[in-house]
Amino acid sequence: MNKSYLKTKKGVVKVTFELPPAVEAKQAVLVGEFNNWDPSATPMKRKKDGSFSAALTLESGKAYRYKYYLDSERWENDPNPDSLVPNIFGTHDSVIST
């Protein structure tokens, strides 16, 4: 995950979310509080090396829960989140702090 604080737009952060090729998925979608947990809102782009990425502009000074939805069947956490927090399903959500 890469965060860039934009000089031209105060109060926002450009975040690039990345999944390594080791996830072994054909499709990946970034899902979280920033898109109302909509599994079709933010598809990730597959790179030549098999990794996935997606960039979002988020409001700074906040924490957002998120997960990756892979192949329309399994949920995965970020391998390097800012933190993990328990969710209502008995698992954890990744968290990014902007």
C-alpha positions in Angstrom: 0.0 0.0 0.0 1.3 3.4 -1.0 0.0 6.7 0.4 0.6 10.1 -1.4 -0.6 13.3 0.3 -1.7 15.6 -2.5 -0.4 19.1 -2.5 -3.0 20.3 -4.9 -6.0 19.0 -2.9 -5.8 19.6 0.8 -7.4 17.0 3.1 -7.1 14.1 0.7 -4.7 11.2 0.3 -4.1 9.1 -2.8 -3.8 5.5 -1.8 -2.6 2.7 -4.1 -3.7 -0.7 -2.8 -1.7 -3.7 -4.0 -2.0 -7.5 -3.8 1.0 -9.7 -4.6 0.9 -12.5 -7.3 0.9 -15.0 -4.4 -2.8 -14.5 -3.8 -3.4 -16.7 -6.9 -6.6 -15.1 -8.0 -8.1 -14.4 -11.5 -10.0 -11.3 -10.3 -9.7 -9.0 -7.3 -12.0 -6.3 -6.0 -11.2 -3.7 -3.3 -14.2 -3.5 -0.9 -14.6 -1.4 2.2 -16.2 1.5 4.0 -15.1 3.9 1.3 -17.4 2.2 -1.3 -20.1 0.9 1.0 -18.7 -2.6 0.9 -20.0 -2.9 -2.7 -18.2 -5.9 -4.3 -18.5 -4.4 -7.8 -17.5 -0.8 -7.1 -13.7 -1.0 -7.2 -12.3 -3.8 -9.4 -8.5 -4.0 -9.2 -6.3 -4.1 -12.3 -4.2 -7.1 -12.9 -0.5 -6.4 -13.8 1.7 -8.6 -16.0 3.4 -10.1 -13.0 0.1 -11.4 -11.7 -0.3 -8.8 -8.9 -3.3 -6.5 -8.6 -3.6 -2.8 -7.8 -6.3 -0.1 -7.4 -5.9 3.6 -6.5 -8.4 5.7 -4.5 -8.5 9.2 -3.2 -9.6 9.2 0.4 -10.2 11.8 3.0 -7.2 12.4 5.3 -7.4 11.9 9.0 -9.7 8.9 8.9 -9.5 5.2 9.3 -11.2 2.9 6.8 -12.0 -0.8 7.1 -11.5 -2.9 4.0 -10.9 -6.3 2.5 -10.2 -7.9 -0.9 -12.8 -10.0 -2.6 -11.2 -12.6 -4.8 -12.7 -14.5 -7.7 -16.2 -13.6 -6.4 -15.9 -16.2 -3.7 -13.4 -15.5 -1.0 -12.5 -12.6 1.3 -8.8 -11.8 2.1 -7.1 -9.2 4.3 -4.3 -7.0 3.1 -1.0 -8.6 3.8 0.4 -5.3 5.1 -2.5 -3.2 6.6 -2.0 -0.3 9.0 -3.9 -2.5 11.5 -6.5 -5.3 11.8 -9.8 -5.0 13.8 -12.4 -7.7 14.6 -15.6 -7.6 12.6 -19.1 -8.9 13.3 -18.4 -12.1 11.3 -15.8 -13.4 13.8 -12.9 -12.6 11.5 -10.9 -9.4 11.0 -10.9 -6.4 8.6 -7.9 -4.6 7.4 -7.6 -0.9 8.3 -5.9 2.0 6.5 -5.3 5.2 8.4 -5.0 8.3 6.3 
